[in-house]
Amino acid sequence: MRHIAIKNLYPDTRMINGESDVRDVNDLAIEIDEDLIQEELVKLQAEYDAQEYARNRASEYPSTGDQLDYIFHNGVAKWKTDIIQPVKDKFPKP
């Protein structure tokens, strides 16, 4: 996740040898502010954690094909109450 933090804070750069050598568009070395990186990492982790419910829901829902088949045979209202709402109840938005 550190490379994402670097790209967020220093968008017009490229990383060489992993994250140890960061260069600007003119190929000049950029000195990374580690305090800013740590703050960005905390922010990125908070954003990731806030989306846990969405990741849980995605893994819990049946496949798209199965859902479409359910809608075809039972209708949208039944699909919402039988398939969608139980997952939303199990993994509510924070």
Contacts in CASP RR format, 6 or more apart in sequence:
PFRMAT RR
TARGET T0000
AUTHOR 0000-0000-0000
METHOD contacts of the structure
MODEL  1
MRHIAIKNLYPDTRMINGESDVRDVNDLAIEIDEDLIQEELVKLQAEYDA
QEYARNRASEYPSTGDQLDYIFHNGVAKWKTDIIQPVKDKFPKP
1 41 0 8 1.000
1 44 0 8 1.000
1 45 0 8 1.000
2 19 0 8 1.000
2 37 0 8 1.000
2 41 0 8 1.000
3 15 0 8 1.000
3 18 0 8 1.000
3 19 0 8 1.000
4 44 0 8 1.000
5 37 0 8 1.000
5 40 0 8 1.000
5 41 0 8 1.000
5 44 0 8 1.000
6 13 0 8 1.000
6 15 0 8 1.000
6 19 0 8 1.000
6 22 0 8 1.000
6 32 0 8 1.000
6 37 0 8 1.000
7 13 0 8 1.000
8 40 0 8 1.000
8 44 0 8 1.000
9 33 0 8 1.000
9 36 0 8 1.000
9 37 0 8 1.000
9 40 0 8 1.000
10 22 0 8 1.000
10 24 0 8 1.000
10 30 0 8 1.000
10 32 0 8 1.000
12 24 0 8 1.000
12 25 0 8 1.000
13 22 0 8 1.000
13 23 0 8 1.000
13 24 0 8 1.000
13 25 0 8 1.000
13 30 0 8 1.000
14 22 0 8 1.000
14 23 0 8 1.000
15 21 0 8 1.000
15 22 0 8 1.000
15 23 0 8 1.000
16 22 0 8 1.000
16 23 0 8 1.000
21 29 0 8 1.000
22 29 0 8 1.000
22 30 0 8 1.000
22 32 0 8 1.000
23 29 0 8 1.000
23 30 0 8 1.000
24 30 0 8 1.000
50 94 0 8 1.000
53 91 0 8 1.000
53 92 0 8 1.000
53 93 0 8 1.000
53 94 0 8 1.000
56 90 0 8 1.000
56 91 0 8 1.000
57 87 0 8 1.000
57 88 0 8 1.000
57 91 0 8 1.000
60 87 0 8 1.000
60 90 0 8 1.000
60 91 0 8 1.000
61 67 0 8 1.000
61 83 0 8 1.000
61 84 0 8 1.000
61 87 0 8 1.000
62 70 0 8 1.000
62 83 0 8 1.000
67 79 0 8 1.000
67 83 0 8 1.000
70 78 0 8 1.000
70 79 0 8 1.000
70 82 0 8 1.000
70 83 0 8 1.000
71 79 0 8 1.000
74 82 0 8 1.000
END
